[in-house]
Structures are given as structure tokens and as C-alpha cells.
Amino acid sequence: MAVSFMTIVLPLLLSIARSSVAAPAVAGSTLGKRDVSFTNGDFEIVGSSWTLKADVQWIQSLTLPHSGQACINFYFTPASLTQAITGLIPNATYSLDFFAAPYSEGSHNGGSCTLTANIGGEAVAAFSRSAPAGTTDLDWQQVSGSFIAAAEAETLSFVTTCVGGYVGNIFLDDVTLSQS
């Protein structure tokens, strides 16, 4: 019995071709989901993947962070923290979650401070609060927002704005980003 190209090789080639075709990206479904390149949202690896500008510092402590042993401290204003994120699917919806807490060892002279999370320069979520003078017990609050990706790569930034003589800090920890 002779083996022909049509009976063995062609079905094998078709099988390989079918298995390597990717599913199309469909926003709002499980098809097309992919890993987003976003790292160190818990800030446990000091200095990696984040760019700190102005009055921002990495805090390593056993008692201050929401979880783990590190968090970010925004003090004074304006201060910012940024990271490039890649792997987004344009027109897909994403959820951004983080924990924030006010902290004020001394007098804050009234006023308030807001920590705003931005994607591509657009506000996605914000935490605004003034801590009474002498607030050293962090009251961590979960903050959530969502956005529709405009491109495959965006910049995630956290920026503080303080008004009315506020002299205090806002701590940030446990940032997560996921496709909805």
C-alpha cells in the first residue's frame, strides 16, 4: 500500500495550522485576554519598575504597609510615581485597585490631599482625605477604578495634590491591574 501526500502529510499540516491560529481579541470576554506587563504593585522590590518624582519615598517597615514589608509614601505636593504598562488590548476594559491611607505625625494646618491614579493622563480613581493632627495609625482604604485601554501601552501614574495648608502624607500599597 502506497502512502500519499494527501492522506498523511496534508491532514497533519492542516492540524498544525489550526492549532496555531490565535483567538481574536474581544473586549468584555475571556477571549483575547493576555498578561499585562505591570510589576511590583506591592512595592516589595525596592526601586524596580517605578519612577519616583519629587516628594515620594519607598518605605520598608513591618508595621506601616497594608501588606508585606514595603509601601510608598507621598509627602508634600506635587509628587508622582509612574510605570509604563504594556500588553493592553485596545478597547478592552481594565480594573485598577489600590490601597491608600493618610498619615500625619504633626499638625496639618487644615486642608486636604488627593492621590489620583491616572492612565495615559486621564484620571481613573482618586483617594482624598485629611488626617487629623497626630494620626499615626494608618486607616487603609481600598480604592477602585476602571478604564478602557486606548492603546497597547499606557503610562500608569499616581499624583498628589494638596490644598489648604495640608502637611501630611498619603501612603500607597497593593496596586493591582486586571482585565475586566
N, C-alpha and C positions, 0 to 999 in steps of 0.2 A: 504494500500500500504506500503510495507516494504522499508526502506531506507537502501541502501547497502553502504559499504565502497567504492566501486568502483564509485558510482555515485556522492558522495558528498565530502568525505574526500580526495581521491586521486587527483581530479582536484584542490582542494584548496591547497594541498601540492605542486603540480607542479607549481601553480601560484606563491606561495611564493618563491620557489626555483628560478624561472626565474627572479623575480624582484630583487633578492639579488646578482645576478651574475654581477660582475663589468666588464665594457668595457675594452678591452686590451689597454695598452698604445701604442700609435702610434706617433712617432716623426713627427712634422710638421703638425699635425692635431689637431682638437679640442677634439678628443677622448683622454682620459688618462690625460688631464690637471689636475693638482692639485695645491693646495696652497703651495707656497714655504715659509718655515719658515725663514723670513727675516724681521727684525723690525727696527723701528726708523731711517729710511733713511733720515728723515728731521731733525734729531738731537734735536727735541723739548723736549725729555725726557732725561735730563742730566744724563750721566753715564750708561744708560741701554744698554745692548746687545753689546756694542762695547768695545774693549780693546785698550787703547791708550798706545803707547810706545814712549819713547824718547821725542822729542820736538813737542808734539801735545797738543792742549788745546781746551776745549769746550768754545765757545764764546756765550754769551747771550747778545743780542743787538736789538734795534728796527730798526737800520739802516744798519748794516753790512750784515745780512743773505740775501740769494737770495729770500727766502720766510720765513714766520714765524718769530720767535724771537731767533733762535739758529743756529749755524753752527760750523764747525770745522776749526781750524787754525793750519796749519803745518808751523812751523818756524824752520829754520836751517835744517840740514840733518845729518844722516838719521833719518827719523821719520816715524812711521807707525800706522795704525788704522786697526783693524781686527774684523771680526764677523764670527761665524760659521753659515752656511746656510744649511738647511735640506729640504727634501721634493722634491728634484730634481728628474727628470726622466732621467736615463742614456740614452745617445744618443739623447736626445731632445735638441733643440736649444733655448737659452735664450738671452734676451737683457738686457744689463746693461747700465743705463743712469745716469748721474750726472752733476752738475753744479760746475765749478771751476773758481776762479778769483785770479789774482796776486795782491799783496798789498806791498807797500814799503814806509814807512814813511820817511826813511832817505836815505843815499847813499847805493847803492847795489854793487858798485865796479865792474860793468860789470858782465858777466856770466849769467847763467840761471838756472832755477829749473824745474824739471819734476815731476809731480804727476802721478804715474802709478797705474791703477786698475788691480789687479790680482785675478784669480780664481784658486785655487789649485796650486798656484805658477807660473801660466802661465799668461803673460800679455794679457789683454783683450782690454784696452783702455788707452790713456795717454793724459795729458794736459801739454804742455811745453811752458813756456813763461817767459820773464824777464820783470819786471815792471820798468819803468824809475824811477829814484830817486824822492821821494815825491809823488808817486801815492797813493792817499788815496781814490779815487773814484773807487769802485770795478767794473771792467768790466767782469761781469759774462758771461761765455761761456758754452753752453751745450756740453757735451762730450758723445759719444755713442760707444758701442762695443757689440759684440755678442760672444757667446761661445757655445760649445756642452758639455753638462754635462757628465763627466766621471763616476760619482758615484752619489748616492742619497744624499750624504753630501759632502760639499766642504767648504773651507775657502775663504772668500772674504777679500782682503786686499788692502789698499791704502798705497803706499810707496813713499816718496820723495827722489829725488837725485838731489843735487845742485852742479854745477861746475863753475869754473872761478871766484870765489870770490863773488858769489851771496849772498847778505844779504837781504832777503825779505821773504814774507810769501805767501803761497797759501791757499786760503780758499776753503772749500768743503761744498756742501749743496745738498739737494734734490736727494738722491741716490734712484733709483728705479730698481727693478729686476723683469722681467716678462718672461713667456714662449712665444716664438715667434710662 
